[in-house]
């Protein structure tokens, strides 16, 4: 149904900002546009018929209860008319064909951001077959235009479930290097890491003062305290590559946790096993003065921690931890290393 009055009303209703449009305002607009309605005895009948026709055509919605109608005269007119919601046309999306490498990820991706990520990766894979592995941040900038974005994505489900991997994107997280110095010597290259900075400096000075004809080929490193379980992956950057890894730290719960955690990472990364610098630990235990360990809240973890230590130190170190005591590695200072030069040699045997 289309009439001139119907077009006037339909246009007016569509232009109003509210979902309900009062009919008294509609009438004022209609008579202003079509003055012939003024004084026309059939105007109310015409308007009722037009509104009924618009409602039937789905252009407006009429009130469903009596309270929405003015029935003081005949025919009744609605007090308001409502706008209709635009009809939504449902379309069946065309299934996306993903590269085989992304099929598993696409099968569980449901969110728009996940599909956008997969689309970016699909484009990159298509354009970069056989790409050389590069640091994570470089690949992130290349694929996502943001050097930090990919690291965030690795914490989300497409990566945590294993359907996406950094190997697929030919990139890797770059290890944070730990400070180290190479002291040339004889035999295979070894790495000796100290938990604390002071011991690192003393070991380095003592190693440099050894006779080059007898001292081992060494990297001396500082593990930066509890950062070592993360930075141990940087062992792969050392040149020459060490064939054996040794560690010395505080004889306390915190120090042994660092060592055990770093040893687990070394194993997972297929590095040489991280071993205790046995001669240094024995010297520290024999000569050190136990003091209260305020960071030790309980001794239940002792057995798992001391298992990493040399066998002969298991029982005495376990007892030290159970008594909530500690011995600082700084017990072994530069003076002691100079007094017993063979101590450093024996620590990496």
C-alpha contacts under 8 A as a table, 3 or more apart, distances in Angstrom:
res1	aa1	res2	aa2	distance
1	X	6	X	7.84
1	X	53	X	5.99
1	X	54	X	6.99
1	X	57	X	6.98
2	X	6	X	5.76
2	X	7	X	6.62
3	X	6	X	4.82
3	X	7	X	6.13
3	X	50	X	7.94
4	X	7	X	5.21
4	X	8	X	6.34
5	X	8	X	5.02
5	X	9	X	6.22
5	X	30	X	7.48
5	X	47	X	7.96
5	X	50	X	7.21
6	X	9	X	5.20
6	X	10	X	5.98
6	X	50	X	5.71
6	X	51	X	7.59
6	X	54	X	7.12
7	X	10	X	5.12
7	X	11	X	5.96
8	X	11	X	5.40
8	X	12	X	6.20
8	X	30	X	6.65
8	X	33	X	7.85
9	X	12	X	5.13
9	X	13	X	6.15
9	X	26	X	6.98
9	X	30	X	6.92
10	X	13	X	5.27
10	X	14	X	6.18
10	X	54	X	7.64
10	X	59	X	6.98
10	X	60	X	7.78
11	X	14	X	5.19
11	X	15	X	6.31
12	X	15	X	5.30
12	X	16	X	6.63
12	X	26	X	7.22
12	X	29	X	7.84
13	X	16	X	5.51
13	X	21	X	6.48
13	X	26	X	7.80
13	X	83	X	7.05
14	X	83	X	7.21
16	X	19	X	7.71
16	X	21	X	7.08
18	X	21	X	6.67
19	X	82	X	5.74
19	X	83	X	5.35
20	X	80	X	6.34
20	X	81	X	5.74
20	X	82	X	4.39
20	X	83	X	6.33
21	X	25	X	7.74
21	X	26	X	7.46
21	X	80	X	5.35
21	X	81	X	5.37
21	X	82	X	6.15
21	X	83	X	7.83
22	X	25	X	5.67
22	X	26	X	6.49
22	X	79	X	5.99
22	X	80	X	4.21
22	X	81	X	6.54
23	X	26	X	4.69
23	X	27	X	6.01
23	X	78	X	6.78
23	X	79	X	5.40
23	X	80	X	4.91
23	X	81	X	6.78
24	X	27	X	5.07
24	X	28	X	6.38
24	X	79	X	7.31
25	X	28	X	5.14
25	X	29	X	6.30
26	X	29	X	5.16
26	X	30	X	6.11
27	X	30	X	5.01
27	X	31	X	6.14
28	X	31	X	5.40
28	X	32	X	6.16
29	X	32	X	5.11
29	X	33	X	6.27
30	X	33	X	5.21
30	X	34	X	5.87
30	X	35	X	7.99
30	X	37	X	7.95
31	X	34	X	4.87
31	X	35	X	4.98
31	X	36	X	7.30
31	X	37	X	5.66
31	X	38	X	6.34
32	X	35	X	5.80
34	X	37	X	6.18
35	X	38	X	5.61
36	X	39	X	7.50
36	X	40	X	6.87
37	X	40	X	5.24
37	X	43	X	5.64
38	X	43	X	7.78
39	X	43	X	7.89
40	X	43	X	5.24
41	X	44	X	7.29
42	X	45	X	5.24
42	X	46	X	6.04
43	X	46	X	5.03
43	X	47	X	6.04
44	X	47	X	5.08
44	X	48	X	6.12
44	X	75	X	7.07
44	X	77	X	7.91
45	X	48	X	5.16
45	X	49	X	6.19
45	X	75	X	6.27
46	X	49	X	5.15
46	X	50	X	6.14
47	X	50	X	5.06
47	X	51	X	6.14
48	X	51	X	5.24
48	X	52	X	6.10
48	X	75	X	6.97
48	X	76	X	7.47
48	X	77	X	6.09
49	X	52	X	5.09
49	X	53	X	6.10
50	X	53	X	5.04
50	X	54	X	6.13
51	X	54	X	5.04
51	X	55	X	6.10
51	X	60	X	7.71
52	X	55	X	5.11
52	X	56	X	6.17
53	X	56	X	5.05
53	X	57	X	6.17
54	X	57	X	5.04
54	X	58	X	6.20
54	X	59	X	5.10
54	X	60	X	5.82
55	X	58	X	5.00
55	X	59	X	5.67
55	X	60	X	4.82
55	X	61	X	5.53
55	X	62	X	6.58
56	X	59	X	7.60
57	X	60	X	7.93
58	X	61	X	7.17
58	X	84	X	6.98
59	X	83	X	7.25
59	X	84	X	6.33
60	X	81	X	6.27
60	X	82	X	5.58
60	X	83	X	5.20
60	X	84	X	5.63
61	X	81	X	5.63
61	X	82	X	4.67
61	X	83	X	6.14
61	X	84	X	6.28
62	X	78	X	6.80
62	X	80	X	7.26
62	X	81	X	5.19
62	X	82	X	6.41
63	X	66	X	7.73
63	X	68	X	5.30
63	X	69	X	7.12
63	X	78	X	6.66
63	X	80	X	7.18
63	X	81	X	6.84
63	X	82	X	7.88
64	X	68	X	7.19
65	X	68	X	5.71
65	X	69	X	7.53
66	X	69	X	5.44
67	X	70	X	7.96
68	X	78	X	5.91
68	X	79	X	5.49
68	X	80	X	6.94
69	X	76	X	6.55
69	X	77	X	5.74
69	X	78	X	4.22
69	X	79	X	5.20
69	X	80	X	7.93
70	X	73	X	7.53
70	X	76	X	5.53
70	X	77	X	5.34
70	X	78	X	5.90
70	X	79	X	6.07
71	X	74	X	6.64
71	X	75	X	7.14
71	X	76	X	4.33
71	X	77	X	6.67
72	X	76	X	7.05
73	X	76	X	6.11
78	X	81	X	6.81
98	X	101	X	7.97
98	X	102	X	6.06
98	X	103	X	5.88
98	X	106	X	7.37
98	X	122	X	7.33
99	X	102	X	5.45
99	X	103	X	6.43
99	X	122	X	6.77
100	X	103	X	5.21
101	X	104	X	7.41
101	X	168	X	7.86
102	X	105	X	5.25
102	X	106	X	6.04
102	X	118	X	7.36
102	X	122	X	7.52
102	X	163	X	7.65
102	X	164	X	7.54
103	X	106	X	5.06
103	X	107	X	6.13
104	X	107	X	5.17
104	X	108	X	7.00
104	X	163	X	5.74
105	X	108	X	5.65
105	X	109	X	6.11
105	X	118	X	7.86
105	X	158	X	6.23
105	X	163	X	5.00
105	X	164	X	6.42
106	X	109	X	5.01
106	X	115	X	7.46
106	X	118	X	7.38
108	X	158	X	7.90
109	X	114	X	5.71
109	X	115	X	6.42
109	X	158	X	7.50
110	X	114	X	6.78
110	X	115	X	7.23
111	X	114	X	5.25
111	X	115	X	6.48
112	X	115	X	5.16
112	X	116	X	6.10
113	X	116	X	4.98
113	X	117	X	6.17
114	X	117	X	5.10
114	X	118	X	6.26
114	X	158	X	7.93
115	X	118	X	5.06
115	X	119	X	6.04
116	X	119	X	5.03
116	X	120	X	6.30
117	X	120	X	5.20
117	X	121	X	6.25
117	X	144	X	7.97
118	X	121	X	5.00
118	X	122	X	5.93
119	X	122	X	5.06
119	X	123	X	6.27
120	X	123	X	5.28
120	X	124	X	6.30
120	X	143	X	6.29
120	X	144	X	7.08
121	X	124	X	5.00
121	X	125	X	6.04
121	X	143	X	6.68
121	X	169	X	7.96
122	X	125	X	5.13
122	X	126	X	6.18
123	X	126	X	5.20
123	X	127	X	6.28
124	X	127	X	5.17
124	X	128	X	5.87
124	X	143	X	6.51
125	X	128	X	5.21
125	X	129	X	6.07
125	X	169	X	7.84
126	X	129	X	6.44
128	X	131	X	5.59
131	X	170	X	6.37
132	X	170	X	6.24
133	X	169	X	7.89
133	X	170	X	4.29
133	X	171	X	4.73
133	X	172	X	7.12
134	X	138	X	6.63
134	X	139	X	6.70
134	X	170	X	6.56
134	X	171	X	4.74
134	X	172	X	6.49
135	X	138	X	5.53
135	X	139	X	6.66
135	X	171	X	5.32
135	X	172	X	5.13
135	X	173	X	5.93
135	X	174	X	5.93
136	X	139	X	5.33
136	X	140	X	6.08
136	X	147	X	7.98
136	X	150	X	7.31
136	X	151	X	7.36
136	X	166	X	7.97
136	X	171	X	5.07
136	X	172	X	4.99
136	X	173	X	5.15
136	X	174	X	7.06
137	X	140	X	4.95
137	X	141	X	6.25
137	X	147	X	4.63
137	X	148	X	6.19
137	X	150	X	7.33
137	X	151	X	7.67
137	X	173	X	7.87
138	X	141	X	5.32
138	X	142	X	6.30
138	X	147	X	6.27
139	X	142	X	4.93
139	X	143	X	6.11
139	X	147	X	7.48
139	X	169	X	7.54
139	X	171	X	6.45
140	X	143	X	5.34
140	X	144	X	5.48
140	X	145	X	6.78
140	X	146	X	5.96
140	X	147	X	4.82
140	X	148	X	6.64
140	X	149	X	6.25
140	X	150	X	5.07
140	X	151	X	7.81
141	X	144	X	5.46
141	X	145	X	4.38
141	X	146	X	4.49
141	X	147	X	4.22
141	X	148	X	7.62
141	X	149	X	7.92
142	X	145	X	5.85
142	X	146	X	7.77
142	X	147	X	7.92
144	X	147	X	7.60
144	X	149	X	6.81
144	X	150	X	7.39
146	X	149	X	5.43
146	X	150	X	7.83
147	X	150	X	7.11
148	X	151	X	5.70
148	X	152	X	6.85
149	X	152	X	5.26
149	X	153	X	6.35
150	X	153	X	4.86
150	X	154	X	6.30
151	X	154	X	5.29
151	X	155	X	7.23
152	X	155	X	5.60
152	X	156	X	7.29
153	X	156	X	5.29
153	X	158	X	7.92
153	X	159	X	7.08
154	X	157	X	7.87
154	X	158	X	7.66
154	X	159	X	5.08
154	X	160	X	6.72
155	X	159	X	6.67
155	X	160	X	6.29
156	X	159	X	5.86
156	X	160	X	5.95
157	X	160	X	4.76
157	X	161	X	5.52
158	X	161	X	5.69
158	X	162	X	6.61
158	X	163	X	5.71
158	X	164	X	5.63
159	X	162	X	5.08
159	X	163	X	6.07
159	X	164	X	4.79
159	X	165	X	6.01
160	X	163	X	7.87
161	X	164	X	7.68
162	X	165	X	6.22
164	X	168	X	7.01
165	X	168	X	5.33
165	X	169	X	6.90
166	X	169	X	5.01
166	X	170	X	6.06
166	X	171	X	5.48
166	X	172	X	6.23
167	X	170	X	4.82
167	X	171	X	6.17
167	X	172	X	7.45
168	X	171	X	7.95
175	X	230	X	7.39
175	X	231	X	5.93
175	X	232	X	7.89
175	X	233	X	5.73
175	X	234	X	5.17
176	X	230	X	7.31
176	X	231	X	5.10
176	X	233	X	7.84
176	X	234	X	6.35
177	X	231	X	5.78
177	X	232	X	7.89
177	X	234	X	5.15
177	X	235	X	7.97
178	X	221	X	6.82
178	X	222	X	6.25
178	X	223	X	6.04
178	X	224	X	7.04
178	X	228	X	7.67
178	X	231	X	5.94
178	X	232	X	7.55
178	X	234	X	7.02
179	X	221	X	5.67
179	X	222	X	5.48
179	X	223	X	7.48
180	X	219	X	6.31
180	X	220	X	5.37
180	X	221	X	4.00
180	X	222	X	6.28
181	X	204	X	7.57
181	X	219	X	5.47
181	X	220	X	5.32
181	X	221	X	6.49
182	X	217	X	7.83
182	X	218	X	5.81
182	X	219	X	4.31
182	X	220	X	6.37
183	X	204	X	7.99
183	X	207	X	7.02
183	X	208	X	6.46
183	X	217	X	6.16
183	X	218	X	5.14
183	X	219	X	6.02
183	X	220	X	7.40
184	X	212	X	7.48
184	X	216	X	7.42
184	X	217	X	4.82
184	X	218	X	6.30
185	X	212	X	5.59
185	X	213	X	6.98
185	X	214	X	7.24
185	X	215	X	5.35
185	X	216	X	4.67
185	X	217	X	3.73
185	X	218	X	6.80
186	X	212	X	7.51
186	X	213	X	6.86
186	X	214	X	6.67
186	X	215	X	6.23
186	X	216	X	4.78
186	X	217	X	5.09
187	X	216	X	6.02
187	X	217	X	6.07
188	X	216	X	7.51
188	X	217	X	6.32
188	X	242	X	7.39
188	X	243	X	6.68
189	X	216	X	7.25
189	X	217	X	4.76
189	X	218	X	5.55
189	X	219	X	7.42
189	X	240	X	6.87
189	X	241	X	6.82
189	X	242	X	4.73
189	X	243	X	5.97
189	X	244	X	7.38
190	X	216	X	7.66
190	X	217	X	6.34
190	X	218	X	4.99
190	X	219	X	6.22
190	X	242	X	4.67
190	X	243	X	5.76
190	X	244	X	5.00
190	X	245	X	6.09
190	X	246	X	7.75
190	X	348	X	7.27
191	X	218	X	5.67
191	X	219	X	4.61
191	X	220	X	5.99
191	X	221	X	7.14
191	X	242	X	5.89
191	X	243	X	7.97
191	X	244	X	6.33
191	X	245	X	4.90
191	X	246	X	5.99
192	X	218	X	7.15
192	X	219	X	6.23
192	X	220	X	5.07
192	X	221	X	6.07
192	X	245	X	6.21
192	X	246	X	4.71
192	X	247	X	5.68
192	X	248	X	7.80
192	X	277	X	7.70
192	X	348	X	7.30
193	X	200	X	7.25
193	X	220	X	5.89
193	X	221	X	4.39
193	X	222	X	5.44
193	X	223	X	6.03
193	X	245	X	7.87
193	X	246	X	6.21
193	X	247	X	4.79
193	X	248	X	6.42
194	X	197	X	7.26
194	X	199	X	6.07
194	X	200	X	5.31
194	X	220	X	7.92
194	X	221	X	6.28
194	X	222	X	5.10
194	X	223	X	5.91
194	X	247	X	5.95
194	X	248	X	5.10
194	X	249	X	5.89
195	X	199	X	7.61
195	X	200	X	7.67
195	X	222	X	6.08
195	X	223	X	4.98
195	X	224	X	6.14
195	X	225	X	5.05
195	X	226	X	7.96
195	X	228	X	7.86
195	X	247	X	7.60
195	X	248	X	6.33
195	X	249	X	4.73
195	X	250	X	7.26
195	X	255	X	7.50
196	X	199	X	5.69
196	X	200	X	6.41
196	X	222	X	6.51
196	X	223	X	6.96
196	X	224	X	6.36
196	X	225	X	5.96
196	X	249	X	7.04
196	X	329	X	7.86
197	X	200	X	5.04
197	X	201	X	6.43
197	X	222	X	6.08
197	X	224	X	7.02
198	X	201	X	5.30
198	X	202	X	6.36
198	X	330	X	7.06
199	X	202	X	5.02
199	X	203	X	5.99
199	X	329	X	7.24
199	X	330	X	6.11
199	X	332	X	7.44
199	X	333	X	6.70
199	X	334	X	7.98
200	X	203	X	5.26
200	X	204	X	6.09
200	X	220	X	6.99
200	X	221	X	6.41
200	X	222	X	5.46
201	X	204	X	5.09
201	X	205	X	6.19
202	X	205	X	5.24
202	X	206	X	6.05
202	X	333	X	6.31
202	X	334	X	4.84
202	X	337	X	7.76
203	X	206	X	5.09
203	X	207	X	5.98
203	X	220	X	7.17
203	X	334	X	7.18
203	X	337	X	7.51
203	X	344	X	7.76
204	X	207	X	5.14
204	X	208	X	6.21
204	X	220	X	6.05
205	X	208	X	5.21
205	X	209	X	6.32
205	X	334	X	7.77
206	X	209	X	5.20
206	X	210	X	6.56
206	X	334	X	6.88
206	X	337	X	6.27
206	X	338	X	6.34
206	X	341	X	7.58
206	X	344	X	7.93
207	X	210	X	5.36
207	X	215	X	7.34
207	X	344	X	7.37
210	X	214	X	7.39
210	X	215	X	5.87
210	X	341	X	7.19
211	X	214	X	5.56
211	X	215	X	5.94
212	X	215	X	5.33
215	X	345	X	6.73
216	X	345	X	7.04
219	X	242	X	7.73
223	X	226	X	7.54
223	X	227	X	6.57
223	X	228	X	4.69
223	X	231	X	7.42
223	X	232	X	7.81
224	X	227	X	5.50
224	X	228	X	6.11
225	X	228	X	6.22
225	X	258	X	7.54
226	X	229	X	6.86
226	X	258	X	5.77
227	X	230	X	5.54
227	X	231	X	6.13
228	X	231	X	4.85
228	X	232	X	5.51
228	X	258	X	6.89
228	X	262	X	6.28
229	X	232	X	5.66
229	X	233	X	8.00
229	X	258	X	6.44
229	X	259	X	7.60
229	X	261	X	5.64
229	X	262	X	3.93
229	X	263	X	7.67
229	X	265	X	6.46
230	X	233	X	6.59
230	X	262	X	7.35
230	X	265	X	7.85
231	X	234	X	5.56
231	X	235	X	7.95
232	X	235	X	5.67
232	X	262	X	6.55
232	X	265	X	7.46
232	X	266	X	6.88
233	X	236	X	6.33
233	X	265	X	7.53
233	X	266	X	6.96
233	X	269	X	7.12
234	X	237	X	5.33
234	X	238	X	7.28
235	X	238	X	5.48
235	X	241	X	7.71
235	X	242	X	7.85
235	X	271	X	7.82
236	X	241	X	7.01
236	X	271	X	7.76
237	X	241	X	7.64
238	X	241	X	5.31
238	X	242	X	7.29
239	X	242	X	7.75
242	X	245	X	7.05
243	X	272	X	6.36
244	X	272	X	5.62
244	X	273	X	6.95
244	X	274	X	7.46
245	X	272	X	6.29
245	X	273	X	6.33
245	X	274	X	4.90
245	X	275	X	6.06
246	X	274	X	5.63
246	X	275	X	4.78
246	X	276	X	5.47
246	X	277	X	5.27
246	X	347	X	7.98
246	X	348	X	6.61
247	X	259	X	7.23
247	X	274	X	6.90
247	X	275	X	6.25
247	X	276	X	5.09
247	X	277	X	5.37
248	X	276	X	6.22
248	X	277	X	5.63
248	X	280	X	6.99
248	X	281	X	6.70
248	X	329	X	7.60
249	X	255	X	5.56
249	X	256	X	7.28
249	X	259	X	7.68
249	X	328	X	7.87
249	X	329	X	5.68
250	X	254	X	7.78
250	X	255	X	4.90
250	X	256	X	7.28
250	X	326	X	7.45
250	X	327	X	6.22
250	X	328	X	4.87
250	X	329	X	4.59
250	X	330	X	8.00
251	X	255	X	6.16
251	X	256	X	6.77
251	X	281	X	7.91
251	X	285	X	7.70
251	X	317	X	7.58
251	X	326	X	5.53
251	X	327	X	5.07
251	X	328	X	6.28
251	X	329	X	6.89
252	X	255	X	5.34
252	X	256	X	6.18
252	X	293	X	7.14
252	X	296	X	7.82
252	X	321	X	6.48
252	X	325	X	7.02
252	X	326	X	4.71
252	X	327	X	6.65
252	X	328	X	7.88
253	X	256	X	5.34
253	X	257	X	6.06
253	X	295	X	7.62
253	X	296	X	6.17
253	X	302	X	7.52
253	X	305	X	7.58
253	X	321	X	6.75
253	X	326	X	7.92
254	X	257	X	5.16
254	X	258	X	6.39
254	X	295	X	7.36
254	X	296	X	7.78
255	X	258	X	5.26
255	X	259	X	6.53
256	X	259	X	4.98
256	X	260	X	6.09
256	X	305	X	5.89
256	X	306	X	7.50
257	X	260	X	5.15
257	X	261	X	5.94
257	X	305	X	6.49
258	X	261	X	5.27
258	X	262	X	6.04
259	X	262	X	5.18
259	X	263	X	6.04
260	X	263	X	5.05
260	X	264	X	6.30
260	X	305	X	6.61
260	X	308	X	6.64
261	X	264	X	5.18
261	X	265	X	6.43
262	X	265	X	5.07
262	X	266	X	6.15
262	X	274	X	7.45
263	X	266	X	5.06
263	X	267	X	6.25
263	X	273	X	6.62
263	X	274	X	5.03
263	X	275	X	7.72
264	X	267	X	5.13
264	X	268	X	6.22
265	X	268	X	4.99
265	X	269	X	6.04
266	X	269	X	5.13
266	X	270	X	6.04
266	X	271	X	4.96
266	X	272	X	6.82
266	X	273	X	6.32
266	X	274	X	6.67
267	X	270	X	5.02
267	X	271	X	5.98
267	X	272	X	7.34
267	X	273	X	6.29
268	X	271	X	7.72
275	X	308	X	7.79
276	X	281	X	7.54
276	X	308	X	7.35
276	X	309	X	6.14
276	X	310	X	7.02
277	X	280	X	5.59
277	X	281	X	6.31
277	X	347	X	4.89
277	X	348	X	6.27
278	X	281	X	5.16
278	X	282	X	6.09
278	X	309	X	7.65
278	X	310	X	6.20
278	X	347	X	5.90
279	X	282	X	5.24
279	X	283	X	6.26
279	X	343	X	6.57
279	X	344	X	7.89
279	X	346	X	6.05
279	X	347	X	4.78
280	X	283	X	5.13
280	X	284	X	6.18
280	X	332	X	7.68
280	X	343	X	7.00
280	X	344	X	7.54
280	X	347	X	5.90
281	X	284	X	5.06
281	X	285	X	6.12
282	X	285	X	5.16
282	X	286	X	6.02
282	X	313	X	7.48
283	X	286	X	5.17
283	X	287	X	5.90
283	X	288	X	7.81
283	X	332	X	7.47
284	X	287	X	5.40
284	X	288	X	5.19
284	X	327	X	7.33
284	X	328	X	7.93
284	X	329	X	6.47
284	X	331	X	6.11
284	X	332	X	6.06
285	X	288	X	5.38
285	X	327	X	7.09
287	X	331	X	7.45
288	X	327	X	5.90
288	X	328	X	7.47
288	X	331	X	5.72
289	X	327	X	6.10
290	X	320	X	7.84
290	X	325	X	5.81
290	X	326	X	5.29
290	X	327	X	4.99
291	X	325	X	5.25
291	X	326	X	5.38
291	X	327	X	6.42
292	X	324	X	6.13
292	X	325	X	4.40
292	X	326	X	6.17
293	X	296	X	5.54
293	X	324	X	5.31
293	X	325	X	4.59
293	X	326	X	5.31
294	X	297	X	7.40
294	X	324	X	7.52
296	X	299	X	7.36
296	X	321	X	7.70
296	X	324	X	5.78
296	X	325	X	7.90
297	X	324	X	7.81
298	X	301	X	7.45
298	X	322	X	7.37
298	X	324	X	7.41
299	X	302	X	5.36
299	X	321	X	6.15
299	X	322	X	4.83
299	X	323	X	7.91
299	X	324	X	7.29
300	X	303	X	7.21
301	X	304	X	5.74
301	X	305	X	6.40
302	X	305	X	5.18
302	X	306	X	5.99
302	X	318	X	5.74
302	X	321	X	6.41
302	X	322	X	7.12
303	X	306	X	5.46
303	X	307	X	6.19
303	X	318	X	6.82
304	X	307	X	5.47
304	X	308	X	7.61
305	X	308	X	6.05
305	X	309	X	7.69
306	X	309	X	5.18
306	X	313	X	7.81
306	X	314	X	5.43
306	X	317	X	6.69
306	X	318	X	6.27
307	X	310	X	7.79
307	X	311	X	7.65
307	X	314	X	6.59
309	X	313	X	6.37
309	X	314	X	6.33
310	X	313	X	5.50
310	X	314	X	6.72
311	X	314	X	5.42
312	X	315	X	7.26
313	X	316	X	5.52
313	X	317	X	5.76
314	X	317	X	5.53
314	X	318	X	5.93
315	X	318	X	5.10
315	X	319	X	6.19
316	X	319	X	5.14
316	X	320	X	6.25
317	X	320	X	4.88
317	X	321	X	6.27
318	X	321	X	5.22
318	X	322	X	6.11
319	X	322	X	5.01
319	X	323	X	6.16
320	X	323	X	5.29
320	X	324	X	6.47
320	X	325	X	5.52
320	X	326	X	6.74
321	X	324	X	4.84
321	X	325	X	5.68
321	X	326	X	6.98
322	X	325	X	7.60
327	X	331	X	7.53
328	X	331	X	5.87
329	X	332	X	5.88
330	X	333	X	5.67
332	X	336	X	6.15
332	X	337	X	7.19
333	X	336	X	5.49
333	X	337	X	6.44
334	X	337	X	5.09
334	X	338	X	6.16
335	X	338	X	5.27
335	X	339	X	6.15
336	X	339	X	4.99
336	X	340	X	6.18
337	X	340	X	5.25
337	X	341	X	5.67
337	X	343	X	6.75
337	X	344	X	7.07
338	X	341	X	5.38
340	X	343	X	5.53
340	X	344	X	7.99
341	X	344	X	6.11
341	X	345	X	7.23
342	X	345	X	4.94
342	X	346	X	6.11
343	X	346	X	5.21
343	X	347	X	6.19
344	X	347	X	5.10
344	X	348	X	7.12
345	X	348	X	6.06
345	X	349	X	6.95
346	X	349	X	5.27
